[in-house]
Amino acid sequence: MADYVTDVKKFASNVDEAAVNGIVRHLGIALRSRDASMVACTDPSELARIRDGFCRKKLKLDDADDEVDGAIQSVCTAMKADNTKARVTFYYLLAEHYEKLDLFHKK
């Protein structure tokens, strides 16, 4: 778990560790596969899955596709220097952008 928090700290100053743990729980078994644990910002179909799956379903966003796609692109830009964009960090930054980190706190 510490590795995920350390990675998020490269991009966010005040990391909500409970939210990181919640995102890890949400992703579950997908994190076992190296390919599934990373985000490819150059793959339009993957970015659409993030928009429709994570942003729409988990974050419950009803913003226009263009707005959500813009937020996803801003995370891609923020993580541009990182060749291995960790999905946990990517999702954390999206949830932080939309002020939805509390969705990942254990209830």
N, C-alpha and C positions, 0 to 999 in steps of 0.2 A: 504494500500500500504506500509506503514511503516514497517509492520510485515515482508513482503517479503524482503525489503531492509535489515532489521536487520538480517534475516536468511542468506542472501547472505554474509553479513559482517563477519559471522563466518568462511567463507572459502576464501574470497577474500579481499585484503587490500584496493584497490581503487575501490569502487563500482560505476558503471555507473548507476545512478538512472533512467535515461531516458531509458536505455536498459532494466532494470528490469520492468519498466512500460510497455514497448513494449512487453516483454515476457508475462506479465500478460494479455495484450490485445490479444496477439496471442492465448493464452490458453483459454481465455474467459470462457464460461459456464462450461468447464471441471473442473475448480477450485471450483465449488460449491459442487462437490462430494468429500468427504474425500479420498476415495480410488483412484479416478482419479487424485487427487492433489498430490499424493505421488508416488515415484518410488520404485519398488521392485527389487533390484539388484540381487536377487536370482531367478528371473523369466526370463529365456532365451527368451521367446516369447515377453515379454515386452521390453527387451533390443534390440531385433531385430526390434520391432516397432519404438523405439527411433532412431535406426540407419537408418531405411528406411524412416520413416516419418519425423522426425525432422532434422536429419543430412543430409540426401539426398535431401529432398524436400525444407525445410526451409533454411538450411545453404548452400544448393547447392554444397555439397561435392561430388567429384568423386574419392576420395581415395579408395584404396582396402578395402574390408570388414574387413580384419584383422586389418588394421590401424585404422579404425573408431571404431571397437570393442575394440581396445586397449585404445583409448581415453575415451570411455565410461567406461571401467574398471578402468581407472585412476581416473575418477570422483567418481566411486563407492568406490574406496579405500580412496580417500580424505574425503568422507562423511561417512566412515565406522562407526564411533562412534555415528552417528546420526541415531537412530532407525526409525525416521520419515523423510525420505529423501524427502524434498519438491521439487516438479517437477519444480517450478520456479527457485529455486537455482540450481538444477541439469542442467537444460537447460542453465542457465546463465553461469555456469562453462564450459559447452561444447562450447558455443559460444565464451567465452573468450579464451579458448584453441585454437580455430581456428581463432581468431582475427576477429570475425564476429559480434561483439556487435552492430556495426553500422547498421546492418540489422533491428534492432528493434527500431531505432530512428524514431520518427514521422516525416513524410515528409511534 
